[in-house]
Amino acid sequence: MKRYDIAIIGTGPAGLEAALTAQARNRSLLLIGPDGLSPKISKADSIRNYLGLPDVSGPAMRAAFLEHLESAGIRITGGQVKNIYAMGDYFAVQTGGIDSMYEAETLILATGLPLSKGLPGEDRFLGRGVSYCATCDAALYRGKKTAVIGYTPKEEGEADFLSELADEVLYFPQYSGDVRTAPAVKVIREKPVEIAGEKSARILKTDGGEYETDGIFILRETIAPDKLMPGLELEGNHVKVGPRMETNIPGCFAAGDITGPPYQYIKAAGQGNVAALSAAAFLAAKQKQ
């Protein structure tokens, strides 16, 4: 398996600037995120303080970013990161099933902030009946009963895959519009409010009832950073970083909204630049040892 110098998670301004800087430092890089860039960019009405792009709309900024990436020859690896494992001298990044694993010497987190709060009981049962990746853990629930909480329509595919192995799949969509899942998936339009159990997650409570289950999959667009990589130190809901964008985990850096306010594109891009420079310096020091 190829091991990259720097893995960058996120395709907002922080992640893109980190990728450009890493390339300028002649480092092999892996850029993972939506290949259409962060959805927040296109949704912006007008950005007035981004140097060189006065009073630019979100769609125009997105087009400028994509053009810059193309001219630099930087490719985005599409997908959502489900798990990150600090392996000591490198990081393992999982984007889906067991075949979707990447390795990198250093890591830059630029995922933005999760849009929804965790459920009561979610932290307690993480790894004990609660999972963030159906395609990763589906085999553990062969012949069992599962619940899937999906926050966007794209999660319907994971529910469908799970239904091929599990005996029963309950799908709780947390978005409006039609739901197009496999016939074996039972769709329930209720809002989850709590996860309960004794030694493992066994009950999903909603605003309409309670459902017994062997496992609960919570599928969000953005996973909280400390859930994505256990051991990461936070300050409130943000990743704690030093002046070089370093986290408490050696070789791991963070940039953008994930590090705290102000939540502005120009600040995120600057932090992405610093994070990539710091990652390159970390690699140089490591190679001298």
PLY file of the C-alpha trace (Angstrom):
ply
format ascii 1.0
element vertex 289
property float x
property float y
property float z
element edge 288
property int vertex1
property int vertex2
end_header
0.00 0.00 0.00
1.28 3.45 -0.92
2.00 5.65 2.07
1.54 9.38 1.41
3.54 12.13 3.06
0.44 14.14 3.98
-3.24 13.16 4.09
-5.61 16.13 4.07
-9.21 15.57 5.15
-11.64 18.17 3.86
-12.15 20.16 0.65
-13.03 23.57 2.03
-10.60 26.53 1.86
-8.40 25.11 4.65
-7.99 21.71 3.01
-7.46 23.11 -0.49
-4.82 25.61 0.62
-3.09 22.86 2.61
-2.99 20.71 -0.55
-1.52 23.52 -2.67
1.15 24.25 -0.05
2.00 20.56 0.40
2.48 20.22 -3.33
4.66 23.34 -3.40
6.82 21.67 -0.74
7.17 18.65 -3.05
5.30 16.32 -0.72
3.08 13.46 -1.87
-0.46 14.22 -0.77
-3.86 12.64 -0.46
-6.82 15.05 -0.49
-10.08 13.43 0.65
-13.51 15.05 0.60
-16.43 15.90 -1.66
-15.06 16.27 -5.20
-17.48 19.15 -5.70
-15.81 20.85 -2.69
-17.38 21.68 0.65
-21.14 22.36 0.21
-20.80 25.45 2.43
-18.83 27.22 -0.31
-21.58 27.08 -2.94
-24.23 28.12 -0.42
-22.50 31.41 0.42
-24.31 34.46 -0.97
-21.41 36.91 -1.02
-17.87 36.87 0.40
-16.37 40.36 0.70
-13.07 39.89 2.52
-11.24 37.20 0.53
-8.07 38.73 -0.87
-8.12 38.91 -4.67
-11.78 37.93 -4.95
-13.77 41.05 -3.95
-17.51 40.57 -3.39
-17.45 37.06 -4.83
-20.43 34.69 -4.73
-20.12 31.20 -3.35
-20.53 29.49 -6.75
-17.92 31.81 -8.30
-15.48 31.10 -5.48
-16.04 27.36 -5.91
-15.28 27.68 -9.64
-12.08 29.62 -8.90
-10.97 27.00 -6.38
-11.61 24.12 -8.78
-9.75 25.91 -11.57
-6.76 26.42 -9.28
-6.72 22.74 -8.30
-6.93 21.67 -11.93
-4.11 23.97 -12.99
-1.99 22.56 -10.15
-2.82 18.97 -11.10
-4.24 18.15 -7.67
-6.81 15.36 -7.63
-9.53 14.96 -5.01
-10.24 11.48 -3.70
-14.00 11.56 -3.20
-15.67 10.06 -0.16
-16.23 10.57 3.53
-13.67 9.56 6.11
-15.24 7.21 8.65
-12.30 6.41 10.93
-8.72 7.58 11.50
-6.24 5.45 13.43
-3.01 6.85 14.86
-0.59 3.96 14.33
2.47 5.49 15.98
4.63 6.44 13.00
1.78 6.85 10.49
-1.98 7.31 10.21
-4.51 4.89 8.72
-7.53 6.59 7.13
-10.66 4.55 6.40
-13.27 5.91 4.00
-15.64 2.97 3.79
-15.19 -0.78 3.68
-12.01 -2.64 4.53
-10.67 -2.05 0.99
-10.92 1.75 1.36
-7.93 2.27 3.63
-5.12 4.78 3.09
-1.88 5.47 4.92
-0.01 8.74 5.48
2.98 9.91 7.51
1.16 13.07 8.64
-2.43 14.24 8.77
-4.26 17.55 8.41
-7.85 17.73 9.65
-9.88 20.35 7.80
-13.34 18.81 8.04
-15.26 21.81 9.32
-17.73 21.49 12.17
-20.42 18.81 12.58
-23.84 20.23 11.80
-25.75 18.23 14.40
-25.23 17.46 18.07
-24.69 13.97 19.36
-27.52 11.96 20.86
-27.67 11.15 24.57
-25.98 7.77 24.96
-24.03 8.08 21.70
-20.63 8.60 23.35
-21.25 5.91 25.94
-22.00 3.18 23.42
-19.58 4.14 20.64
-17.91 0.88 19.64
-20.46 -1.06 21.72
-23.41 -1.08 19.37
-23.01 2.43 17.93
-21.10 2.88 14.67
-20.60 5.62 12.08
-20.01 3.34 9.08
-22.49 0.70 7.90
-20.26 -0.60 5.11
-17.40 -0.99 7.61
-19.29 -2.91 10.28
-22.19 -4.53 8.43
-20.64 -8.02 8.69
-20.93 -7.84 12.49
-24.73 -7.71 12.19
-25.40 -10.59 9.86
-28.81 -12.00 10.73
-29.43 -9.31 13.37
-31.69 -6.29 13.79
-30.23 -2.84 13.15
-31.29 0.80 13.11
-29.82 3.40 10.75
-30.13 7.15 11.33
-29.45 9.00 8.08
-28.98 12.76 7.83
-28.76 13.00 4.01
-30.23 10.97 1.13
-26.82 9.57 0.21
-26.96 7.43 3.36
-29.78 5.37 1.82
-27.15 3.33 -0.01
-25.55 2.28 3.26
-28.93 1.19 4.62
-29.48 -0.84 1.45
-26.09 -2.52 1.80
-26.77 -3.33 5.42
-30.11 -4.93 4.48
-28.22 -7.52 2.42
-26.68 -8.91 5.61
-28.85 -7.91 8.55
-32.14 -9.65 9.26
-33.95 -6.32 9.70
-33.00 -2.70 8.99
-34.98 0.24 10.40
-34.15 3.50 8.61
-34.79 6.85 10.31
-34.32 9.65 7.72
-33.62 13.05 9.28
-34.30 15.02 6.10
-37.35 15.90 4.03
-38.22 14.52 0.63
-38.69 11.06 -0.79
-36.74 8.12 0.58
-35.63 5.54 -1.98
-34.35 2.50 -0.14
-34.47 -1.22 -0.91
-37.78 -3.01 -0.16
-36.14 -4.81 2.76
-35.48 -1.50 4.56
-38.29 -0.25 6.81
-38.50 3.55 6.78
-39.67 5.25 9.99
-40.26 9.02 10.01
-39.42 9.71 13.64
-36.75 11.77 15.38
-34.22 9.85 17.52
-33.82 11.33 20.99
-31.70 8.82 22.95
-29.69 5.62 22.77
-30.09 3.28 25.73
-28.89 -0.08 26.99
-26.79 -1.69 29.68
-23.47 -3.04 28.38
-24.24 -2.18 24.75
-26.69 -0.11 22.71
-29.94 -2.07 22.65
-32.71 0.53 22.40
-33.22 3.53 20.14
-35.70 5.97 21.63
-37.50 8.38 19.31
-40.21 11.00 19.64
-42.65 8.30 18.58
-41.58 5.19 20.49
-38.77 2.79 21.38
-37.10 0.22 19.13
-35.05 -2.77 20.22
-31.93 -3.29 18.13
-28.60 -5.09 18.05
-26.78 -2.10 16.60
-27.30 1.55 15.70
-25.61 3.30 12.79
-25.46 7.11 12.90
-24.61 8.45 9.45
-23.86 12.18 9.34
-22.09 14.32 6.73
-19.46 15.34 9.29
-18.31 13.25 12.22
-17.18 15.01 15.39
-13.35 15.12 15.39
-12.89 13.21 18.65
-15.14 10.42 17.30
-13.25 10.40 14.02
-9.93 9.97 15.80
-10.08 8.93 19.47
-7.57 10.65 21.72
-7.75 13.99 19.95
-7.84 16.83 22.48
-10.70 19.31 22.18
-11.54 22.73 23.56
-15.32 22.68 23.70
-16.41 21.47 20.25
-13.17 22.46 18.56
-9.83 20.75 18.08
-7.17 22.27 20.32
-4.19 23.47 18.28
-0.95 25.34 18.92
0.50 28.22 16.86
1.73 25.80 14.18
-1.72 24.19 13.93
-0.39 21.12 15.74
-2.73 18.94 17.80
-1.86 16.83 20.84
-1.18 13.85 18.55
2.30 14.03 16.95
2.08 14.40 13.18
-1.57 15.49 13.26
-2.49 19.08 12.43
-5.83 20.88 12.05
-7.07 23.98 10.23
-10.24 25.90 9.48
-13.58 25.95 11.29
-12.67 22.78 13.17
-10.19 24.85 15.24
-12.74 27.49 16.30
-13.91 30.99 15.39
-13.82 33.21 13.47
-15.52 31.02 10.87
-14.23 32.79 7.78
-12.82 31.48 4.51
-9.75 33.74 4.57
-8.81 32.56 8.07
-9.33 28.92 7.10
-7.08 29.23 4.04
-4.32 30.85 6.10
-4.47 28.08 8.68
-4.37 25.47 5.92
-1.15 27.02 4.66
0.40 26.96 8.14
-0.72 23.38 8.78
0.88 22.14 5.54
4.13 23.98 6.25
4.17 22.46 9.74
3.49 18.97 8.37
6.36 19.36 5.89
8.68 20.52 8.70
7.59 17.56 10.86
8.45 15.16 8.01
11.83 16.81 7.45
12.70 16.50 11.13
11.52 12.89 11.18
13.68 11.98 8.19
16.78 13.34 9.95
16.30 11.07 12.97
0 1
1 2
2 3
3 4
4 5
5 6
6 7
7 8
8 9
9 10
10 11
11 12
12 13
13 14
14 15
15 16
16 17
17 18
18 19
19 20
20 21
21 22
22 23
23 24
24 25
25 26
26 27
27 28
28 29
29 30
30 31
31 32
32 33
33 34
34 35
35 36
36 37
37 38
38 39
39 40
40 41
41 42
42 43
43 44
44 45
45 46
46 47
47 48
48 49
49 50
50 51
51 52
52 53
53 54
54 55
55 56
56 57
57 58
58 59
59 60
60 61
61 62
62 63
63 64
64 65
65 66
66 67
67 68
68 69
69 70
70 71
71 72
72 73
73 74
74 75
75 76
76 77
77 78
78 79
79 80
80 81
81 82
82 83
83 84
84 85
85 86
86 87
87 88
88 89
89 90
90 91
91 92
92 93
93 94
94 95
95 96
96 97
97 98
98 99
99 100
100 101
101 102
102 103
103 104
104 105
105 106
106 107
107 108
108 109
109 110
110 111
111 112
112 113
113 114
114 115
115 116
116 117
117 118
118 119
119 120
120 121
121 122
122 123
123 124
124 125
125 126
126 127
127 128
128 129
129 130
130 131
131 132
132 133
133 134
134 135
135 136
136 137
137 138
138 139
139 140
140 141
141 142
142 143
143 144
144 145
145 146
146 147
147 148
148 149
149 150
150 151
151 152
152 153
153 154
154 155
155 156
156 157
157 158
158 159
159 160
160 161
161 162
162 163
163 164
164 165
165 166
166 167
167 168
168 169
169 170
170 171
171 172
172 173
173 174
174 175
175 176
176 177
177 178
178 179
179 180
180 181
181 182
182 183
183 184
184 185
185 186
186 187
187 188
188 189
189 190
190 191
191 192
192 193
193 194
194 195
195 196
196 197
197 198
198 199
199 200
200 201
201 202
202 203
203 204
204 205
205 206
206 207
207 208
208 209
209 210
210 211
211 212
212 213
213 214
214 215
215 216
216 217
217 218
218 219
219 220
220 221
221 222
222 223
223 224
224 225
225 226
226 227
227 228
228 229
229 230
230 231
231 232
232 233
233 234
234 235
235 236
236 237
237 238
238 239
239 240
240 241
241 242
242 243
243 244
244 245
245 246
246 247
247 248
248 249
249 250
250 251
251 252
252 253
253 254
254 255
255 256
256 257
257 258
258 259
259 260
260 261
261 262
262 263
263 264
264 265
265 266
266 267
267 268
268 269
269 270
270 271
271 272
272 273
273 274
274 275
275 276
276 277
277 278
278 279
279 280
280 281
281 282
282 283
283 284
284 285
285 286
286 287
287 288
